[in-house]
Amino acid sequence: MSKLSNALLRERDLAHVWHPCTQMKDHEQEMPLIPIRRGAGAWLEDYDGRRYLDAISSWWVNLFGHANPRINAALAAQLQTLPHAMFAGLTHEPAVRLAERLTALASPGLTRCFFADSGSNAIEIAVKMSYHYWQNRGAPRKTRFVTLANSYHGETLGALAVGSVELYKAIYRPLLMDVITVPSPDAYEREPGETAADCARRRFAELETVLAESADEIAAIIVEPLVQCAGGMRTYDPLYLQLLRAACDRHGVHLIADEIAVGFGRTGTMFACEQAGIRPDFMCLSKGLTGGYLPLSVTLTTDDIYAAFYDEYTRLNAFLHSHSYSGNPLACAAALATLDLFAQGDVLNRNRLLAQKLAAVAAPFADHPQVAEVRQLGMIVAVEVVRDRASREPFPWQERRLLRVYRHALSRGVLLRPLGNVIYFMPPYVVTPEEIELMARVAHEGLELAARD
């Protein structure tokens, strides 16, 4: 067989592989595939020896670097004993330990863990559990879900239904359940003179009206706490979550927190809900759960939810949702090693220093004539690029302006993947201050190219 090169692997790939979240025709010319041979720390390397700083943590999953020695060792040890066993009727120590540790880390009251294999499936589980709970509790009219505008919760049909980013959802609408969509508390959309908290309070009042009118039909409200990631890294004030938790309690509605992208330190705390001091009824986790190594997700919930399904077999009200790889021992071992790194490395405090560095390198973007806003929450920074700064009019999406940023960054050895008109940084926690400077410098160069007529 010929020695592998970028060109050869691209050719073989395009003959057979269909990539996610991509117009495959783009990979022939507009966005040539980058074949990755290996990774180390915050860097990836292709078959021609070029290196790329992973500024977006490989779709937000990698926390402690590629080929992390601690996680590698945990996987190697687990491989020698139990790579996999079905999780129906069987159990194993890695899953039990992981459930114990997650429930200890989460808000008090989240005592039960239901494992699956992806973030979308964690959402499906929470949605189905909430609906089924109300059926088991004798409230059959509570079948509807409330979601925030500009939210994203995954792309399986249930998860897609409770999101509202039209790019992903519009074509599949006939296949999806009907949901109630309320305005987002997105602080970027605040009115002149409003603070982020003012905006949150105003938007919550609109949700409160919906709850007052329809709570007897609503099973749950689902939110991405503090950051709507796929919707352009839009942020909002924690006050909204506090008001929402109180309203859910008042009206007898579940609160589902999708912490898939924002959990495990991304926003500055282990879980974003901590910043509002609230406990959801369901908390969905994935992405960074295994440090970016293996597919694993978990839906945490309460003893009250669990008790609604705990009954005699003949009642036929058990939760019959399953995945072949639920609780996979290798994935659980990777997750346990990831939690060890948090426990033993003072990660959140170190991240605060890295976040300060990110803030410093992001600040100059605010002076650019094509930037409407620079926003940051912990280890997430977003730069909102617009055609007109005064009116905040965006560039037409058809122009694909920020594709120029993506291409330029690759040419300079940095992996960025802008979201629409937003350049963002979400690096792994092993990134150095010098690498942060490189990331920002290359992004600024790309912005100059994107802003040209």
WOSUL-V533384 format. One record per residue. N is the residue number from 0. RES is the residue in one small letter. NEAR is the number of other ideal C-beta (glycine too) atoms within 10 Angstrom. Layout:
BEGIN
{{N/RES/NEAR} {N/RES/NEAR}}
END
This chain:
BEGIN
{{0/m/4} {1/s/5} {2/k/6} {3/l/13} {4/s/13} {5/n/18} {6/a/12} {7/l/14} {8/l/17} {9/r/17} {10/e/11} {11/r/12} {12/d/14} {13/l/15} {14/a/7} {15/h/6} {16/v/10} {17/w/8} {18/h/13} {19/p/6} {20/c/10} {21/t/11} {22/q/9} {23/m/12} {24/k/9} {25/d/14} {26/h/16} {27/e/11} {28/q/7} {29/e/12} {30/m/18} {31/p/15} {32/l/19} {33/i/16} {34/p/17} {35/i/17} {36/r/14} {37/r/12} {38/g/19} {39/a/13} {40/g/18} {41/a/24} {42/w/20} {43/l/21} {44/e/15} {45/d/18} {46/y/18} {47/d/12} {48/g/8} {49/r/14} {50/r/15} {51/y/20} {52/l/24} {53/d/27} {54/a/25} {55/i/21} {56/s/25} {57/s/17} {58/w/14} {59/w/22} {60/v/22} {61/n/27} {62/l/27} {63/f/24} {64/g/23} {65/h/23} {66/a/12} {67/n/24} {68/p/10} {69/r/16} {70/i/26} {71/n/13} {72/a/12} {73/a/23} {74/l/18} {75/a/10} {76/a/11} {77/q/22} {78/l/12} {79/q/7} {80/t/11} {81/l/15} {82/p/12} {83/h/13} {84/a/13} {85/m/11} {86/f/19} {87/a/10} {88/g/6} {89/l/9} {90/t/12} {91/h/17} {92/e/14} {93/p/22} {94/a/25} {95/v/13} {96/r/15} {97/l/26} {98/a/20} {99/e/11} {100/r/17} {101/l/19} {102/t/17} {103/a/11} {104/l/17} {105/a/23} {106/s/17} {107/p/8} {108/g/14} {109/l/25} {110/t/16} {111/r/18} {112/c/21} {113/f/23} {114/f/24} {115/a/25} {116/d/19} {117/s/20} {118/g/27} {119/s/22} {120/n/24} {121/a/31} {122/i/30} {123/e/26} {124/i/24} {125/a/31} {126/v/26} {127/k/15} {128/m/26} {129/s/25} {130/y/19} {131/h/19} {132/y/25} {133/w/21} {134/q/14} {135/n/19} {136/r/14} {137/g/6} {138/a/14} {139/p/9} {140/r/11} {141/k/22} {142/t/15} {143/r/18} {144/f/25} {145/v/24} {146/t/23} {147/l/27} {148/a/17} {149/n/21} {150/s/23} {151/y/25} {152/h/30} {153/g/25} {154/e/18} {155/t/14} {156/l/13} {157/g/20} {158/a/27} {159/l/23} {160/a/23} {161/v/28} {162/g/28} {163/s/21} {164/v/19} {165/e/11} {166/l/12} {167/y/17} {168/k/16} {169/a/8} {170/i/9} {171/y/12} {172/r/11} {173/p/5} {174/l/9} {175/l/15} {176/m/14} {177/d/10} {178/v/17} {179/i/15} {180/t/17} {181/v/21} {182/p/15} {183/s/24} {184/p/31} {185/d/22} {186/a/21} {187/y/21} {188/e/16} {189/r/19} {190/e/8} {191/p/4} {192/g/6} {193/e/14} {194/t/12} {195/a/19} {196/a/16} {197/d/15} {198/c/23} {199/a/25} {200/r/16} {201/r/14} {202/r/24} {203/f/21} {204/a/10} {205/e/11} {206/l/20} {207/e/17} {208/t/11} {209/v/17} {210/l/20} {211/a/11} {212/e/10} {213/s/16} {214/a/17} {215/d/12} {216/e/13} {217/i/25} {218/a/23} {219/a/25} {220/i/28} {221/i/27} {222/v/25} {223/e/27} {224/p/27} {225/l/27} {226/v/22} {227/q/28} {228/c/24} {229/a/22} {230/g/22} {231/g/22} {232/m/24} {233/r/26} {234/t/21} {235/y/27} {236/d/22} {237/p/20} {238/l/18} {239/y/26} {240/l/25} {241/q/16} {242/l/21} {243/l/27} {244/r/20} {245/a/13} {246/a/19} {247/c/22} {248/d/11} {249/r/12} {250/h/16} {251/g/13} {252/v/25} {253/h/25} {254/l/23} {255/i/28} {256/a/31} {257/d/31} {258/e/29} {259/i/28} {260/a/27} {261/v/28} {262/g/25} {263/f/27} {264/g/20} {265/r/27} {266/t/27} {267/g/19} {268/t/18} {269/m/18} {270/f/23} {271/a/27} {272/c/27} {273/e/16} {274/q/18} {275/a/19} {276/g/11} {277/i/19} {278/r/18} {279/p/31} {280/d/25} {281/f/27} {282/m/29} {283/c/32} {284/l/27} {285/s/28} {286/k/27} {287/g/26} {288/l/29} {289/t/27} {290/g/27} {291/g/24} {292/y/25} {293/l/19} {294/p/18} {295/l/27} {296/s/27} {297/v/26} {298/t/27} {299/l/29} {300/t/25} {301/t/19} {302/d/12} {303/d/13} {304/i/25} {305/y/15} {306/a/13} {307/a/18} {308/f/15} {309/y/11} {310/d/12} {311/e/8} {312/y/7} {313/t/6} {314/r/9} {315/l/8} {316/n/17} {317/a/13} {318/f/17} {319/l/9} {320/h/15} {321/s/10} {322/h/18} {323/s/10} {324/y/17} {325/s/20} {326/g/27} {327/n/27} {328/p/21} {329/l/20} {330/a/26} {331/c/27} {332/a/29} {333/a/27} {334/a/30} {335/l/19} {336/a/23} {337/t/24} {338/l/20} {339/d/14} {340/l/18} {341/f/20} {342/a/11} {343/q/9} {344/g/13} {345/d/9} {346/v/19} {347/l/15} {348/n/8} {349/r/13} {350/n/21} {351/r/12} {352/l/10} {353/l/20} {354/a/19} {355/q/10} {356/k/17} {357/l/24} {358/a/12} {359/a/13} {360/v/19} {361/a/23} {362/a/12} {363/p/13} {364/f/21} {365/a/11} {366/d/8} {367/h/17} {368/p/9} {369/q/20} {370/v/18} {371/a/20} {372/e/18} {373/v/18} {374/r/20} {375/q/20} {376/l/20} {377/g/22} {378/m/22} {379/i/24} {380/v/25} {381/a/26} {382/v/28} {383/e/23} {384/v/25} {385/v/20} {386/r/16} {387/d/12} {388/r/15} {389/a/8} {390/s/9} {391/r/13} {392/e/11} {393/p/17} {394/f/18} {395/p/10} {396/w/10} {397/q/6} {398/e/13} {399/r/16} {400/r/23} {401/l/23} {402/l/15} {403/r/18} {404/v/26} {405/y/20} {406/r/17} {407/h/19} {408/a/23} {409/l/19} {410/s/12} {411/r/17} {412/g/14} {413/v/26} {414/l/21} {415/l/24} {416/r/17} {417/p/25} {418/l/17} {419/g/17} {420/n/22} {421/v/19} {422/i/29} {423/y/23} {424/f/24} {425/m/24} {426/p/22} {427/p/27} {428/y/24} {429/v/20} {430/v/25} {431/t/14} {432/p/14} {433/e/9} {434/e/21} {435/i/23} {436/e/13} {437/l/18} {438/m/27} {439/a/24} {440/r/14} {441/v/21} {442/a/27} {443/h/17} {444/e/16} {445/g/25} {446/l/22} {447/e/14} {448/l/13} {449/a/24} {450/a/18} {451/r/8} {452/d/2}}
END
